[in-house]
Amino acid sequence: MASPRIEAVIQERHSMGECPMWEEKTRQLVFVDINTRTVCWWNPLSGEVQTAGLSGPGACRWWNKGRDPVGWVALHREGIYVVASGIRLGLLDWEMGQVEWAAWLDLEKPHNRFNDGKVDANGRFVAGTMPEASAPGVWEPGQGSLYTLHADRSVVRQLNQLGIPNGLDWSLDHRTLYHVDSLDYSVWSYDYDVQTGGLANPRLVCHLEPEQGMPDGLCMDTTGTLWVACIDRGRVIHMDPETADSLSPEQLLRELQAGHVFKVMGRG
């Protein structure tokens, strides 16, 4: 099997690029740069990147405040995006240049902000909140939550006392939610009720050691396996969520004793 070809298609230095989303109809990649408070659109045909900034010269007029990081962006319908800024969720009309804010959450936690999020198969918006670092690499544990924004704009807190809620995605049948807690260095799965958006039966899929990198983004591919991006290590891990086996077929050919049971003798 040929090795995958990896290419830097957007050669700009983003401060913290997150939440890539391919918009099929417009054939563009949409993502955010959290720290520079921008939403970005990349056209692969022209190579052009359009940005809408939250603060500074040329800031887009649809942002009320310029201090809050952009947590994530998701497609609602053509030309309309769900955005998270600080502790707010809203609907962005790109052509009109306006955001209609729908919810303010974690008001009792002034140092929290929204982090990663995605849209489920029924159009609900699922996203987590996390604490800002109190010092480089230091976060207060147990401050994060996972929320669901429904079509009627009601909001349900699905999980609380999380570390840093991060990447999430659903199984191919939409009945399982996979979710990263970065501060716990873990990937979890939950039974997912497609009709209500409810979660049940938490299960640990994988726990990483700190030297392996902190798990961050997550997505599921068309074969039902997970891809987990690890921040600070430049690693992407490919794993089977049923076995948490991160070895590829090529690696298994090299690791001929992978999965064997060993005994150690002659220790005294």
C-alpha positions in Angstrom: 0.0 0.0 0.0 1.4 3.4 -1.0 2.2 5.9 1.7 -0.2 8.8 2.1 0.9 12.1 0.6 0.8 15.0 3.0 0.8 18.5 1.6 0.5 22.0 3.3 -2.4 23.4 1.2 -2.8 26.6 3.1 0.7 28.0 3.7 -0.2 30.7 6.2 0.8 30.7 9.9 -2.4 30.5 11.8 -2.1 31.0 15.6 -4.4 28.1 16.5 -6.3 26.7 13.6 -9.3 24.6 14.6 -12.6 23.0 13.6 -12.1 22.3 9.8 -15.4 21.8 8.0 -15.7 21.0 4.3 -18.7 22.8 2.8 -19.8 20.5 0.0 -22.0 22.9 -2.0 -19.5 25.8 -2.2 -16.5 23.5 -2.3 -14.7 25.4 0.4 -13.0 24.6 3.6 -14.3 26.6 6.6 -12.3 26.8 9.9 -11.4 29.1 12.7 -8.3 30.6 14.1 -9.1 30.7 17.8 -6.5 33.1 19.1 -6.8 35.7 16.3 -10.6 35.6 16.6 -11.2 34.9 12.9 -13.5 32.6 10.8 -11.7 31.5 7.6 -12.9 30.3 4.2 -10.4 28.6 1.9 -11.1 28.1 -1.9 -9.0 25.2 -3.1 -9.4 26.2 -6.7 -8.1 29.8 -6.4 -6.1 29.2 -3.2 -7.7 32.3 -1.7 -8.4 32.5 2.0 -11.1 34.9 3.2 -11.2 35.8 6.8 -13.7 37.6 9.1 -12.0 39.0 12.1 -13.4 39.8 15.5 -11.1 42.7 16.4 -8.6 45.1 15.0 -8.6 47.0 11.7 -11.1 45.6 9.2 -13.0 43.6 11.8 -16.2 42.2 10.5 -19.2 44.2 11.6 -21.2 41.2 12.8 -19.2 40.8 16.0 -20.4 42.7 19.1 -17.2 42.3 21.1 -13.6 41.9 20.0 -12.2 40.2 23.0 -13.7 36.7 22.8 -12.0 33.8 20.9 -13.9 32.0 18.2 -14.4 28.4 19.5 -15.8 26.8 16.4 -18.0 27.2 13.2 -20.5 24.8 11.6 -22.8 25.0 8.7 -26.5 25.6 9.5 -27.8 26.1 5.9 -26.3 27.8 2.8 -24.8 31.1 3.8 -25.7 30.6 7.5 -23.2 29.3 10.0 -23.4 28.5 13.7 -20.6 30.2 15.6 -19.3 30.1 19.1 -17.6 33.1 20.6 -16.6 33.2 24.2 -19.6 31.7 26.0 -22.1 32.7 23.2 -23.7 30.6 20.5 -25.1 32.4 17.4 -26.1 32.2 13.8 -23.9 34.0 11.4 -25.4 35.4 8.1 -22.2 35.8 6.0 -23.8 37.9 3.3 -25.6 40.2 5.7 -22.6 40.4 8.0 -24.7 39.8 11.1 -24.8 37.4 14.0 -28.0 36.6 15.8 -27.0 35.4 19.3 -29.1 32.4 20.5 -27.6 31.4 23.8 -25.2 32.5 26.6 -23.9 29.6 28.7 -21.6 29.0 31.7 -22.4 32.5 33.0 -21.3 31.3 36.5 -17.8 30.6 35.1 -16.3 33.9 33.9 -13.1 32.2 32.7 -14.8 29.6 30.5 -15.2 29.7 26.7 -16.6 27.5 24.0 -14.1 25.1 22.4 -14.8 22.4 19.8 -18.2 21.5 18.4 -20.1 19.7 15.6 -23.6 19.2 14.2 -25.3 15.8 14.6 -27.4 14.0 11.9 -30.6 15.8 13.0 -29.1 19.3 12.9 -28.4 19.8 16.6 -25.3 21.7 17.6 -23.1 19.9 20.2 -20.2 21.8 21.7 -18.1 21.9 24.8 -16.9 24.7 27.1 -13.5 24.8 28.7 -11.6 26.9 31.2 -8.9 29.3 30.0 -5.4 28.4 31.2 -4.5 30.0 34.5 -0.8 29.7 33.5 0.9 28.2 30.5 -0.3 24.6 30.3 -2.3 24.8 33.5 -6.1 24.5 33.6 -8.5 24.1 36.5 -10.0 20.6 36.3 -13.7 19.9 36.3 -14.8 23.2 34.8 -15.9 22.0 31.3 -19.4 21.0 30.1 -20.9 19.6 26.9 -24.0 21.3 25.6 -26.6 20.6 22.9 -28.4 23.5 21.1 -31.7 22.2 19.6 -33.6 23.6 16.6 -36.0 25.5 18.9 -32.9 27.2 20.5 -33.3 25.4 23.8 -30.0 24.3 25.3 -29.4 21.1 27.3 -26.2 20.5 29.4 -25.4 16.9 28.6 -22.1 16.5 30.6 -20.4 18.5 33.3 -17.3 18.4 35.4 -15.2 17.7 32.3 -11.6 18.8 31.9 -11.2 20.3 28.4 -14.0 19.0 26.1 -12.6 18.8 22.6 -13.0 16.9 19.3 -16.2 14.9 18.8 -17.9 12.9 16.1 -20.5 10.2 15.6 -20.4 6.5 14.5 -21.6 5.8 11.0 -25.0 4.8 12.4 -25.1 7.9 14.5 -25.8 5.8 17.6 -22.5 6.4 19.3 -20.8 9.8 20.2 -17.0 9.8 20.5 -15.6 12.7 22.5 -12.1 13.8 23.6 -11.4 15.2 27.1 -7.9 16.7 26.5 -7.1 17.4 30.1 -7.9 13.7 30.9 -5.8 12.5 27.9 -8.8 10.3 27.0 -11.3 9.5 24.3 -14.7 8.5 25.5 -17.8 7.0 23.8 -21.5 7.4 24.7 -24.7 5.8 23.5 -26.3 8.5 21.5 -30.1 8.9 21.2 -30.6 10.2 17.6 -34.2 11.2 18.4 -33.5 13.3 21.5 -29.7 14.0 21.4 -29.3 12.4 24.9 -26.2 10.6 26.1 -25.9 7.4 28.2 -23.4 4.7 29.2 -20.0 6.4 29.1 -17.1 4.1 28.1 -13.4 4.8 27.9 -12.1 4.1 24.4 -8.5 5.1 24.8 -6.2 6.8 27.3 -2.9 8.4 26.2 0.2 9.0 28.2 1.4 12.6 28.3 4.5 11.8 26.3 2.2 10.6 23.4 0.7 14.1 23.1 -2.6 15.7 24.4 -5.6 14.5 22.3 -7.4 17.4 20.6 -9.3 17.1 17.4 -11.2 13.9 16.4 -13.2 12.7 13.4 -14.5 9.4 12.1 -13.8 8.2 8.6 -16.0 6.2 6.2 -14.7 2.9 7.5 -15.7 3.6 11.0 -12.3 4.2 12.5 -11.2 7.3 14.4 -8.5 9.9 13.7 -7.2 11.8 16.7 -4.9 14.8 16.4 -2.5 15.3 19.3 -1.5 18.8 20.1 2.2 19.6 21.0 3.4 16.4 19.4 2.5 16.8 15.8 0.9 13.4 15.8 -2.3 12.0 14.3 -3.4 8.6 15.7 -5.6 6.2 13.7 -7.5 3.9 15.9 -10.3 1.3 15.8 -12.8 2.4 18.5 -13.9 -1.1 19.0 -10.4 -2.3 20.0 -8.6 1.0 20.5 -5.9 -0.5 18.4 -3.9 2.4 16.9 -1.6 0.2 14.8 -2.1 0.4 11.0 -2.0 -2.7 8.8 1.5 -1.7 7.8 2.6 -1.4 11.4 1.1 -4.8 12.2 3.3 -6.3 9.4 6.4 -4.9 11.1 5.2 -5.7 14.7 5.0 -9.4 14.3 4.4 -10.1 18.0 1.8 -7.3 18.5 -1.1 -8.7 20.5 0.8 -11.8 21.8 0.9 -12.8 25.5 4.3 -13.0 27.0 5.9 -14.5 30.2 9.1 -13.5 31.8 11.4 -16.1 33.4 14.7 -16.3 35.1 14.2 -13.4 37.5 15.8 -15.1 40.5 
